[in-house]
Amino acid sequence: MTDVIRSFPPIVGTDPRVLVLGSMPGDASLRAGEYYAHPRNLFWRIVGEAVGLEADAPYTDRVAALIDSGIALWDVAAACVRPGSLDSSIVRDSVIANDIPGLLRAHPGIDRICFNGAAAEALFRRHVDPILSATTGLQRIERIRLPSTSPANASIPLTRKLDAWRKLLESAADRS
């Protein structure tokens, strides 16, 4: 049996407006202890374009740029069993969700959740939506699925991914 893997704490500043949710960090990220550490994952390149930061800047600078832009980052799953790095390999009944409702209550300025791909959205719908549906005030949060930045999602060209993410992240920065 594959061991249980665990996600990271959220990246969140004092006044986030957008929460970007992934599914679970891949093996490269888990080894590095950093979100989106796989060299072919486009997350930092795409976000860097939107917030004016070099994708290869030091990790602490990238994190600071997210926070300064009002963007929080986390994963839907706190823990799960997943052999390898593919979201499709997550053992469905092994998922323990992060306390996303608690994060949203602690940061009421978040009015948009962006899913980094379909797997993050599906995990959210299964594990978090039932709790949010019963929580007054949290149903109002806009939800948008964006194209996954994963190297496994090579069927969507970079330009299309960049366009979708840029529009969304720039609108987050404009709301500050």
N, C-alpha and C positions, 0 to 999 in steps of 0.2 A: 504493500500500500504506500502511496506517495504521502509524504509529510504535509502537514498543514502549513501553508504560507500565510504571512501577515503583511498587511499594507502599512503605510506610513501615517503619521499624524497629518492633519490638514495643514496646508499653507494658507494662512488667513491673517489679514491685518485687522485694524480696528473698525474699518468702515467699508467692507466689501459690498459690491452691488451685483456681482455675477459669481456664481459657483460653477466651476468646470469639474465635471465628474468623469473619471475613467472607471474601468472595471476593477482591475487589480494590477499592480506593477508586474512587468515581465521579469524574467530572470536577470537580465543585465541591470535593470533598475534595482532589483533586490540586492544584487551583489554590490552595487555602487552606493546603495543607500540614498538614491536620488530619484525623483520622479523623471520619467522619460529619458533614461540614460542610454538606451540603445542608440548607437550612432546613426542608424537609418530611420529612427522615429522622427517625424517631422514636427512634433509639438513645439519645441523651442524655436525652430526656424520660423514656423508660422506665427507663433505668439510674438516672437521678436520683431517680425515685420510690422505687426499691429501696434506694438508698444515702443518701438524705436530702440531695440536692443539687439546686439549681435548674438546669434544662436550659440556661438562658442565662448561667450563671456563666462567668467567663473559662475558656478552654480549659485553661490550666494548673491551675486549681482542679478541673475535671472529671477531668483525668488523675490528679491527686493523690487524688481521692476513689476512683477505680478502684483505684489501688495500695493505698490504705489499707483497702479492702474485700477485698483478696486476689484481685482480678480482673486478669488479664492480657489484653491485646487485641492481635490481629495479623490478618493475612490469609493465606489458604492460598497464594495466588499472590504470588510475589515480582515477577514480570514476565509480561506477556502482550501480545498484540495485541487491542485491543477498540475498535472504532469506537463512539463514544458512551459512555454510562454503563451500559447494560443488561447484566446478567450473561449474558443469552442471546446477546449479541453477542461474547462472548469467543471468539476463534479457538482451538478446542480444542487443536490441536497446537502452539500457541505458548506454552502455560503452562509456566513454570518455577516450581516450588514453593519456598516458604520452607523453611528448615531447622527444621521443627517438631519432628522427633525430637531435634535438638540442644537446642532450647529445653526440651523435656520432660526430657531428661537433666540439664540444668543446674538445673532446678527440680523436683525429685522430689516436692514437696508437691502438685503439680497432679494431681488425681485425677478431674477432670471437664473435658471439652471440650464447649463449647456452640457450635453452628453458627448463625450469623445467617442462617438461610434455607437452602433446598434447594440453591442453587448452591454455597454454601460447603461443604456436606456432600458434594456430588457431586465437587467438585474434590479434597477431602480423600481420598475413597475411591479416586479414580483415581491421585493423585500421592503421597499420604503413607501410606495404609494398607499398601501393599506393603512399605514400609520398616519401619513399626511392627510388622508381623506377624513380621518377622525379628529384632526387637530385644527381647531378654529384659527383662521387667519393664514394658514400655510397653503391652502388650496389655490390662492391667488397667484402663486409664483409661476411665471411663464416658463415653459420647458421647450427646449430646442435640441434636436439631435443634429450634430455636425458630422461631417465625414471623419472617420477615424484617421488619426495621424500615424497609426501603426504601419510598419513596413509590410505587414501581411495584407494591408489594404491598398495594393498597388494598382487596382483596376481604375481608381479615380485619379486623374492627373493632378499633379501638384498645383497647377494654376487654379483648378476648380476648388481644391481644398483651401488654398490660400484665400481665394475670393470669399468663400463662405465664412471662414473663420475671421478674416479681416473685417468684414462688415459688422459682424457681431461684436468683436472685441473693441473696435473703434466706437461703436455705439455705447458700449459700457463706459469707455473713457469719457465720452461726451456728456454722460449723465453725472459726472462728478461735480 
